[in-house]
């Protein structure tokens, strides 16, 4: 089974020499994966560095779509997922942002929906 790559920022990054910081949305994704361990069968977590450009994302999603967390879909979303915030760039479908990713995973994999 091909898993959807979920790009998260590595914790304890520096920004303009300040920090260490962590990304709250990325931490939220780690929490979701702990709440629903079965999602780990469908999602491959890839930690990337904070500085831009982010070479792991630019070839996939372009310069304008380097935010994390981001879930790149291995397969096109089903027709019944039209209400979800799926975007497309360079031929890749993706979902950006912790809440949007959680809603997508809930819809596709049947876990709880954010409330």
BATORLUM-816635 format. One record per residue: y, x, z of N, C-alpha, C in turn. Coordinates in steps of 0.1 Angstrom, whole numbers, plus 5000, padded with zeros to 4 digits. Example, Ala and Ser with C-alpha at 12.3 -4.5 7.8 and 13.67 -1.06 7.14 Angstrom:
2
494351325078495551235078496751325078 497851285071498951375071500051295079 
This chain:
115
498850085000500050005000501250095000 502150064991503450134991504450075001 505050155009505950105020507350115015 508250025020509650035017510250145025 511050245019511650345027512850285035 512950305048514050265056514750395060 516050415055516750535058517650515070 517450605080518150595092518850735095 519950735101520650865105519950925117 519751055116519251135127520151115139 519651105151520451095163521151225166 522151215175522851335180523651405169 524151335159524951395149526351425154 527051515147528451545150529251485138 530451445142531451385132532751455135 533151545125534451625127534351705140 533251755143533051845155532951765168 532951635167532851555179531551495180 531151455192529751395194529051465205 527851455207526951395197526951235197 526651185185526651035183525350995179 525150855179524050795173524550675165 523750625156524150505148523550385155 524450295160523850175166522950085157 523350075145522449995136521050065134 521050195133519850265132518950255144 519650255156518850235169518350095169 519049995164518649865164517349845155 517249925144516049925136514849975143 515050085150513950145158513450045168 514449975175514049865184513249755177 513649715166512949615158511449655155 511349785151510049835148509149845160 509749865172508949865185508649725189 509549625186509149485189508049435181 508049475168507049435158506349555152 505449615159504749735154504149715140 503649595137503049565124503949595112 505249595115506249625104506049775099 505549865108505350005105504350015093 503549915091502649915079503349895066 504549835067505349805055506649885053 507049955063508250035063507950185066 508550265058508450415061509850465065 509950505078511150545083511450695078 512650715073513050845068514450875074 514450975083515651015089516451115081 517751085079518551175071519751215079 520451325074521551385081522851295079 523751305088524951225088525951265077 526151395074527251425064527051365050 528151335044528051285030528551395021 528051395009527151305003525751315009 524951215009523651205014522651215002 522151335000521351364988520051274987 519651214997518451124997518850994991 520050954993520550814989521250814976 522050914973522950914961522150894948 521050964946520350934933519750794932 519450734944518850604944519850494942 520950504951521850394952523350424948 523550544944524950584940525850624951 526950694948527850744958528450634967 528550514962529150404969528250334979 526950374979525950304988525250404996 525950475005525350575013525250535028 525550415031525550365045524150355050 524050375063522750355070522950255082 521950185085520550185079520550115065 519650155057519450085044517950085041 517449975036516049955032515949945017 515250045011515150044996513749974994 513749874986512549794983511749854973 510449874976509449934967509149844956 509249714958508949614948510049514948 510249444936511349344935511149234945 512149184951512049074960511548944953 510848864961510348734955511448644952 511248554943512248454939512748374951 511848344961512248264973513148344983 513548464980514348544989515748544984 516148454976517548454970518648434980 518348384992519348365002519648495010 518748595008518948715015519948805008 520448905015521548995009520949115003 520149094992519549204984520549244974 520849374973521649424963520849514953 521449544942520749624932521749734927 521149854926521949974920520950064914 521250114902520450214895518950164894 518750034893517449984891516649974904 517349994916516649984929517249864937 516449784942516849674951516849734965 517949684973518049744986518749634995 518549655008519149575018519849675028 521149645030521949735038522449665051 522449735062522849685075521749635083 521849655096520749625106520449475106 521449385106521149245107520549195094 521049245083520549195070519149245068 518849375072517449425071516549345080 516949315092516149235101515849095095 516849035089516648905083515648915071 515749015063514849035052513449055057 513249145067511849175072511249045078 512148965085511648845091511148745080 511948735069511548645058510348695051 510248825048509148875040507848895048 507948935061506748965069506448875080 507248765082506948665092507248695106 508048795109508448825123509648745127 510048755139511148675144512448705137 513248605136514548615130515648645140 516648735137517748755146518448625150 518848615163519548495167520848535174 
